[in-house]
């Protein structure tokens, strides 16, 4: 594993952690939060982008 792929992995994990934190802080109901967290965990990059555009504000 080279440095660039390790750095990219770290960035993805950090972004996903921040998105999950924001999901948990949102005013959405528990089921919606659960759904969004599953989406972000299953689709790390795409899930974060989808949440950014379509998630609760």
Secondary structure, 3 states (H helix, E strand, C coil): CCHHHHHHHHHHHHHHHHHHHHHHHCCCCHHHHHHHHHHHHHCHHHHHHHHHHHCCC
